């Protein structure tokens, strides 16, 4: 899929319908912009309930904390 959009004079971009439909993005959804070289990665911010349990089974030992740093 290749879709393009034009930056408006108010610095707004309309996301093409083809992209919105394929990604299941909805009006009012929050996004994060991650700089990547000369571009930017646009990703939806996950809902808090979607993050529940993602670290299940993670090791609790052998990690570094702020107090370990010099």
Chimera marker file (.cmm) of the C-alpha trace (Angstrom):
<marker_set name="trace">
<marker id="1" x="0.000" y="0.000" z="0.000" r="1" g="1" b="0" radius="0.5"/>
<marker id="2" x="1.277" y="3.428" z="-0.895" r="1" g="1" b="0" radius="0.5"/>
<marker id="3" x="-0.697" y="6.518" z="0.010" r="1" g="1" b="0" radius="0.5"/>
<marker id="4" x="0.299" y="10.160" z="0.166" r="1" g="1" b="0" radius="0.5"/>
<marker id="5" x="-0.986" y="13.245" z="1.964" r="1" g="1" b="0" radius="0.5"/>
<marker id="6" x="-0.151" y="16.937" z="1.786" r="1" g="1" b="0" radius="0.5"/>
<marker id="7" x="0.790" y="19.075" z="4.779" r="1" g="1" b="0" radius="0.5"/>
<marker id="8" x="-1.697" y="21.974" z="5.045" r="1" g="1" b="0" radius="0.5"/>
<marker id="9" x="-0.866" y="25.603" z="5.811" r="1" g="1" b="0" radius="0.5"/>
<marker id="10" x="-2.017" y="24.838" z="9.384" r="1" g="1" b="0" radius="0.5"/>
<marker id="11" x="0.529" y="21.964" z="9.558" r="1" g="1" b="0" radius="0.5"/>
<marker id="12" x="-2.182" y="19.292" z="9.474" r="1" g="1" b="0" radius="0.5"/>
<marker id="13" x="-2.210" y="16.033" z="7.528" r="1" g="1" b="0" radius="0.5"/>
<marker id="14" x="-5.314" y="14.016" z="6.712" r="1" g="1" b="0" radius="0.5"/>
<marker id="15" x="-4.636" y="10.294" z="6.935" r="1" g="1" b="0" radius="0.5"/>
<marker id="16" x="-5.891" y="8.610" z="3.748" r="1" g="1" b="0" radius="0.5"/>
<marker id="17" x="-9.029" y="6.479" z="4.203" r="1" g="1" b="0" radius="0.5"/>
<marker id="18" x="-7.223" y="3.404" z="2.857" r="1" g="1" b="0" radius="0.5"/>
<marker id="19" x="-4.643" y="3.673" z="5.686" r="1" g="1" b="0" radius="0.5"/>
<marker id="20" x="-7.249" y="4.423" z="8.389" r="1" g="1" b="0" radius="0.5"/>
<marker id="21" x="-9.358" y="1.449" z="7.354" r="1" g="1" b="0" radius="0.5"/>
<marker id="22" x="-6.434" y="-0.976" z="7.150" r="1" g="1" b="0" radius="0.5"/>
<marker id="23" x="-5.056" y="0.106" z="10.550" r="1" g="1" b="0" radius="0.5"/>
<marker id="24" x="-8.517" y="0.357" z="12.184" r="1" g="1" b="0" radius="0.5"/>
<marker id="25" x="-7.766" y="3.907" z="13.350" r="1" g="1" b="0" radius="0.5"/>
<marker id="26" x="-10.672" y="5.958" z="14.725" r="1" g="1" b="0" radius="0.5"/>
<marker id="27" x="-11.360" y="9.674" z="15.138" r="1" g="1" b="0" radius="0.5"/>
<marker id="28" x="-10.108" y="10.928" z="18.502" r="1" g="1" b="0" radius="0.5"/>
<marker id="29" x="-7.448" y="8.219" z="18.799" r="1" g="1" b="0" radius="0.5"/>
<marker id="30" x="-4.132" y="9.426" z="20.272" r="1" g="1" b="0" radius="0.5"/>
<marker id="31" x="-0.842" y="8.940" z="18.384" r="1" g="1" b="0" radius="0.5"/>
<marker id="32" x="2.848" y="9.197" z="19.197" r="1" g="1" b="0" radius="0.5"/>
<marker id="33" x="5.459" y="10.540" z="16.750" r="1" g="1" b="0" radius="0.5"/>
<marker id="34" x="8.864" y="8.837" z="16.907" r="1" g="1" b="0" radius="0.5"/>
<marker id="35" x="11.714" y="10.533" z="14.976" r="1" g="1" b="0" radius="0.5"/>
<marker id="36" x="13.479" y="8.098" z="12.611" r="1" g="1" b="0" radius="0.5"/>
<marker id="37" x="16.342" y="9.658" z="10.658" r="1" g="1" b="0" radius="0.5"/>
<marker id="38" x="14.795" y="12.118" z="8.200" r="1" g="1" b="0" radius="0.5"/>
<marker id="39" x="11.295" y="10.744" z="8.785" r="1" g="1" b="0" radius="0.5"/>
<marker id="40" x="8.910" y="9.978" z="11.585" r="1" g="1" b="0" radius="0.5"/>
<marker id="41" x="7.126" y="6.823" z="12.738" r="1" g="1" b="0" radius="0.5"/>
<marker id="42" x="3.467" y="7.394" z="13.632" r="1" g="1" b="0" radius="0.5"/>
<marker id="43" x="1.976" y="4.872" z="16.054" r="1" g="1" b="0" radius="0.5"/>
<marker id="44" x="-1.253" y="4.787" z="18.051" r="1" g="1" b="0" radius="0.5"/>
<marker id="45" x="-0.826" y="5.098" z="21.806" r="1" g="1" b="0" radius="0.5"/>
<marker id="46" x="-2.065" y="1.815" z="23.318" r="1" g="1" b="0" radius="0.5"/>
<marker id="47" x="-4.866" y="1.887" z="25.862" r="1" g="1" b="0" radius="0.5"/>
<marker id="48" x="-3.776" y="1.099" z="29.410" r="1" g="1" b="0" radius="0.5"/>
<marker id="49" x="-5.858" y="-2.104" z="29.486" r="1" g="1" b="0" radius="0.5"/>
<marker id="50" x="-4.051" y="-3.301" z="26.320" r="1" g="1" b="0" radius="0.5"/>
<marker id="51" x="-0.734" y="-3.158" z="28.219" r="1" g="1" b="0" radius="0.5"/>
<marker id="52" x="-1.911" y="-5.310" z="31.122" r="1" g="1" b="0" radius="0.5"/>
<marker id="53" x="0.129" y="-8.512" z="31.357" r="1" g="1" b="0" radius="0.5"/>
<marker id="54" x="2.706" y="-7.748" z="28.640" r="1" g="1" b="0" radius="0.5"/>
<marker id="55" x="5.581" y="-8.309" z="31.094" r="1" g="1" b="0" radius="0.5"/>
<marker id="56" x="4.184" y="-11.571" z="32.450" r="1" g="1" b="0" radius="0.5"/>
<marker id="57" x="7.013" y="-14.061" z="32.796" r="1" g="1" b="0" radius="0.5"/>
<marker id="58" x="9.742" y="-11.406" z="32.663" r="1" g="1" b="0" radius="0.5"/>
<marker id="59" x="12.807" y="-12.045" z="34.828" r="1" g="1" b="0" radius="0.5"/>
<marker id="60" x="12.862" y="-9.936" z="37.983" r="1" g="1" b="0" radius="0.5"/>
<marker id="61" x="16.579" y="-10.372" z="38.593" r="1" g="1" b="0" radius="0.5"/>
<marker id="62" x="19.559" y="-9.248" z="36.562" r="1" g="1" b="0" radius="0.5"/>
<marker id="63" x="18.129" y="-5.885" z="35.523" r="1" g="1" b="0" radius="0.5"/>
<marker id="64" x="19.844" y="-2.522" z="35.904" r="1" g="1" b="0" radius="0.5"/>
<marker id="65" x="18.349" y="0.308" z="37.872" r="1" g="1" b="0" radius="0.5"/>
<marker id="66" x="19.286" y="3.961" z="38.297" r="1" g="1" b="0" radius="0.5"/>
<marker id="67" x="21.334" y="3.201" z="41.378" r="1" g="1" b="0" radius="0.5"/>
<marker id="68" x="23.462" y="0.737" z="39.327" r="1" g="1" b="0" radius="0.5"/>
<marker id="69" x="24.578" y="3.483" z="36.957" r="1" g="1" b="0" radius="0.5"/>
<marker id="70" x="27.739" y="5.487" z="37.532" r="1" g="1" b="0" radius="0.5"/>
<link id1="1" id2="2" r="1" g="1" b="0" radius="0.2"/>
<link id1="2" id2="3" r="1" g="1" b="0" radius="0.2"/>
<link id1="3" id2="4" r="1" g="1" b="0" radius="0.2"/>
<link id1="4" id2="5" r="1" g="1" b="0" radius="0.2"/>
<link id1="5" id2="6" r="1" g="1" b="0" radius="0.2"/>
<link id1="6" id2="7" r="1" g="1" b="0" radius="0.2"/>
<link id1="7" id2="8" r="1" g="1" b="0" radius="0.2"/>
<link id1="8" id2="9" r="1" g="1" b="0" radius="0.2"/>
<link id1="9" id2="10" r="1" g="1" b="0" radius="0.2"/>
<link id1="10" id2="11" r="1" g="1" b="0" radius="0.2"/>
<link id1="11" id2="12" r="1" g="1" b="0" radius="0.2"/>
<link id1="12" id2="13" r="1" g="1" b="0" radius="0.2"/>
<link id1="13" id2="14" r="1" g="1" b="0" radius="0.2"/>
<link id1="14" id2="15" r="1" g="1" b="0" radius="0.2"/>
<link id1="15" id2="16" r="1" g="1" b="0" radius="0.2"/>
<link id1="16" id2="17" r="1" g="1" b="0" radius="0.2"/>
<link id1="17" id2="18" r="1" g="1" b="0" radius="0.2"/>
<link id1="18" id2="19" r="1" g="1" b="0" radius="0.2"/>
<link id1="19" id2="20" r="1" g="1" b="0" radius="0.2"/>
<link id1="20" id2="21" r="1" g="1" b="0" radius="0.2"/>
<link id1="21" id2="22" r="1" g="1" b="0" radius="0.2"/>
<link id1="22" id2="23" r="1" g="1" b="0" radius="0.2"/>
<link id1="23" id2="24" r="1" g="1" b="0" radius="0.2"/>
<link id1="24" id2="25" r="1" g="1" b="0" radius="0.2"/>
<link id1="25" id2="26" r="1" g="1" b="0" radius="0.2"/>
<link id1="26" id2="27" r="1" g="1" b="0" radius="0.2"/>
<link id1="27" id2="28" r="1" g="1" b="0" radius="0.2"/>
<link id1="28" id2="29" r="1" g="1" b="0" radius="0.2"/>
<link id1="29" id2="30" r="1" g="1" b="0" radius="0.2"/>
<link id1="30" id2="31" r="1" g="1" b="0" radius="0.2"/>
<link id1="31" id2="32" r="1" g="1" b="0" radius="0.2"/>
<link id1="32" id2="33" r="1" g="1" b="0" radius="0.2"/>
<link id1="33" id2="34" r="1" g="1" b="0" radius="0.2"/>
<link id1="34" id2="35" r="1" g="1" b="0" radius="0.2"/>
<link id1="35" id2="36" r="1" g="1" b="0" radius="0.2"/>
<link id1="36" id2="37" r="1" g="1" b="0" radius="0.2"/>
<link id1="37" id2="38" r="1" g="1" b="0" radius="0.2"/>
<link id1="38" id2="39" r="1" g="1" b="0" radius="0.2"/>
<link id1="39" id2="40" r="1" g="1" b="0" radius="0.2"/>
<link id1="40" id2="41" r="1" g="1" b="0" radius="0.2"/>
<link id1="41" id2="42" r="1" g="1" b="0" radius="0.2"/>
<link id1="42" id2="43" r="1" g="1" b="0" radius="0.2"/>
<link id1="43" id2="44" r="1" g="1" b="0" radius="0.2"/>
<link id1="44" id2="45" r="1" g="1" b="0" radius="0.2"/>
<link id1="45" id2="46" r="1" g="1" b="0" radius="0.2"/>
<link id1="46" id2="47" r="1" g="1" b="0" radius="0.2"/>
<link id1="47" id2="48" r="1" g="1" b="0" radius="0.2"/>
<link id1="48" id2="49" r="1" g="1" b="0" radius="0.2"/>
<link id1="49" id2="50" r="1" g="1" b="0" radius="0.2"/>
<link id1="50" id2="51" r="1" g="1" b="0" radius="0.2"/>
<link id1="51" id2="52" r="1" g="1" b="0" radius="0.2"/>
<link id1="52" id2="53" r="1" g="1" b="0" radius="0.2"/>
<link id1="53" id2="54" r="1" g="1" b="0" radius="0.2"/>
<link id1="54" id2="55" r="1" g="1" b="0" radius="0.2"/>
<link id1="55" id2="56" r="1" g="1" b="0" radius="0.2"/>
<link id1="56" id2="57" r="1" g="1" b="0" radius="0.2"/>
<link id1="57" id2="58" r="1" g="1" b="0" radius="0.2"/>
<link id1="58" id2="59" r="1" g="1" b="0" radius="0.2"/>
<link id1="59" id2="60" r="1" g="1" b="0" radius="0.2"/>
<link id1="60" id2="61" r="1" g="1" b="0" radius="0.2"/>
<link id1="61" id2="62" r="1" g="1" b="0" radius="0.2"/>
<link id1="62" id2="63" r="1" g="1" b="0" radius="0.2"/>
<link id1="63" id2="64" r="1" g="1" b="0" radius="0.2"/>
<link id1="64" id2="65" r="1" g="1" b="0" radius="0.2"/>
<link id1="65" id2="66" r="1" g="1" b="0" radius="0.2"/>
<link id1="66" id2="67" r="1" g="1" b="0" radius="0.2"/>
<link id1="67" id2="68" r="1" g="1" b="0" radius="0.2"/>
<link id1="68" id2="69" r="1" g="1" b="0" radius="0.2"/>
<link id1="69" id2="70" r="1" g="1" b="0" radius="0.2"/>
</marker_set>
